[in-house]
Amino acid sequence: MSEIIKLQVKKVIKAKREKVFQAWTQPEIVKRWFAPGEMTVPDAQINLRIDGAFHIQMKGEMDKTPTAIGVYKKIISNELLIFTWSWEGNDSPETFVTVEFKDVKGGTEVVIIHERFADYKTRDLHKQGWRGCLENLTKRISQWEE
């Protein structure tokens, strides 16, 4: 049996848990932060229900537009999201993401567990990506209303 390659990223966001959950589940808010670094999100489509799909297009250098796609497997409002994750047009294996939202002093701890990577290089690229996304969420969450 092969080893399951996974990563875990944690970040405390200075906002209420409901607001942080909305940031992950409302397309207009997702467009404001769901990409690392200077990348932007020109399109986000989210069907927030079990077996509902999401489609999040990111735009980066040289007009490359990687698009994350997946399907929601478990949703507990303001607490938990579990979904599949892959890249449109890429034949790498589908992976799984769990996002937990926990009340902590000073805000909400977001815990991302992303697993079933094909190799460590892909895992490490995703770790950088998730860290960059959470940094953008941290910087921008105060810019929109509850």
Protein Blocks (a to p, Z undefined) as FASTA:
>chain_A
ZZdddddddddddddfklmmmmmmgmklmmmmncghjbccfbccddddehiacdddddde
hhiacddddddfbdcehkbccdddddehiabdcddddddddddehiacdddddehiabfk
lmmmmmmmmmmmmmmmmmmmmmpcZZ
